[in-house]
Amino acid sequence: MELLRTRVRSFETISADVDEETHTCQDPWATARRLAELKAAAGFARRPEALVIGGDTVVALRTGEGWTQLAKPAGTEDAATMLRALSGREHVVVSGLALRWPGGSFASAETTVVRFRAITDQEAREYASTGEPLDKAGAYAIQGGAAAFVEWTLGSVTNVIGLPLEALTRALDLVR
C-alpha cells in the first residue's frame, strides 16, 4: 500500500476473490497478467464508477525448457524449501498489473531478474521462521530480511516488492 500511495492519493482496498490456482498456467507472464486482469475485473464489478487497479506477482525459476512458479508458501518448511531452490540462482519476478475504469482498460506483465547468493540451510530456516515470507510469492520480501540474499537485480525493484511503479505511472497516464 505504501508504494501505491506514491502514485495515488486516495484509494480503497477491495478484496478480489479469485482462485489463483485455477488460473495458473505454464507461462508465468500469462499467469501474472491474467490474475491481475481477473482481480481488476472483480473490483470493477463492485465499483464500476471507479478506477480499479489489480495486481499479482509470480516468482518463477527456469527448469529445463519451462518454468517452476513459486507461489506463497504453505508454511515455514515450504518457505525454507523455496529459498533453498532460489539459492545461488537467477529467477524472474513477474508482476501483472491491470487497470479498469469506465472508459477502458490496461494490462501488462513486468519482469525483473533477481539473483540470490548462495544461502545456507540455516539462513533459509531462520528467515522462514520470522514469518515474513509466508504471504509472499517465492517466500521472500526483497524490502525486508531477504535483501541480504540478493546479489543483484535487473529491472524494477518495486516490481519485486509487488507493484511496478514505472508501469503504473505509464498506465495512469492513459486514464488522465
N, C-alpha and C positions, 0 to 999 in steps of 0.2 A: 504494500500500500504506500510505503514511503516513496518508492520510485514513481508511482502513478501521480502522487501529489506534486511532483516536479513539473508535470505537464498539464494536469487537470486540477483546477482549484477546488471544485466541489464535486463529490460523487457519492453514490450509494452502492454498497456491495450487495449483490444478489447471488444467492447460491444457485448454480445450474445443476440440475440432477441429470447428469449424462453418464451412461455406463461406459467408462473408458475402455474396459477390456473388450467389449463388443466391437468397438470402432478402431481397435488397433490392427494395423496391417503390417506387412513385412518392411515397408518403406517408412523410415522414421519421419521423413519430411511430410509425407502424405498423412501419417498419423497425427502429427502435431497440428498441421493446418486443419484437418478435418475436425479434430476435437475442439479447437478454438472456434471454428465456424459453428459447431453444434452448441457450444456454450453461449456464444453471442446470440444465436437464434433463440435459445431458451430464454435468455434475458430479455430479448426484444419482444418475445411473445407476451411477457409480463409487463413491459414498459415500452409499448410501440411508439410513443411520442419522444423517446429519449435516444441519445447516442449511447450505444451499448458496446462495451469492449470485452471480448472473450480471449482467453489465452490458455495455452497448455505447453508444458515443457517436456521434452523427451531426451533422455540421455542414451546414446547408442554407441556400442562398441563393435568395430568391424570383426566379423568372424568368417573367414574364408571369403566367399563371394557375397555374403549377406551381412546382416546386422543383428545384433542382440540388443533389444531395448530393455533398459533397466528402469523399471517403474519405481514407485515408492516401496520401500522395504516393508515386509510383513512384521518385522521385529528387529531387535538388536543383532541377532545372529545373522539374519538375512542382510542387514546393513553392512556388517563386517565382511560378509562374503562378497558383496558388491564392491566394496572398497578394495578388497584384495584383487578382484578382477580388473580394476582400473589401475592398480599399482604398476608404475613403470611403463605405462602405455598412453597412447593418444586415444581420445574419444571425441565424439561430437555431441554438442548440446544444441538441440533444435527447438526453438520456441515458435509455436504457432501463434499468430496474432490475427484477430478478426474484429472488425467493427461493423455494426449495423446501425443505421439511422433511417429516419423516414424517407430520405431521398436516395438511399443507396447502400452499398456495402463495400468492404475491402477485406482481403485476406492475404497473408503471406506466411512464409516459414523462414526464419532467420537462423543462421548457423554460426556457431563458434567452435573452434577446435581447442581442446584443452589437453594438456599433457601433465599427468601426475608423475612425481618422482616415485622411486621405489619406496613403499611403506611397509613396515613390519606388521606381522600379525597382531602384536601387542598394540601398535598405534591404531590399527583398524578397530580392534575391540574397544580400546579406550575411547576413541571418538564416537563409536556407535553407542557406547554406554552413556554418553552425555544426553542422548535423546534428540539432539539437534537434527540428525539425518533422517529421522523416522517419517517425516512428512515431506521429504524431498525426493524427486526423481533422481535416480543414481546414488542415493544415500549420502548426499553431501551438500553443504552450503558454502559456496566459494567466499561469501561475505562473512563467514563465521570461522569455526575451527578448522575447516578443510582448506583454508587459504594456505596453511603450512604444507599441504601436499602438492600444491600446484607449482610446476616448473615454469610453464608458460601458457599463454592463451593467444589465439589468433582469431580476432574478431571482437565483438562486443562483450564486455564483462557483464553489462546489465542484462544481456541475453541469458547468460549463465545464471544470473540471480533469478530470472524468470520473466522479465519484461524488457524486451529490446527497445530501449528508449529512442534510438535513431529511427527505427521503423515506425514506432508510434508517432513520432513527430511528423514524419512524411505522411502517414495516414491521416492525422488530424488536419493537415493542410488541405486534404481532399474535402473534408467536411465543411471547412470555413468558406 
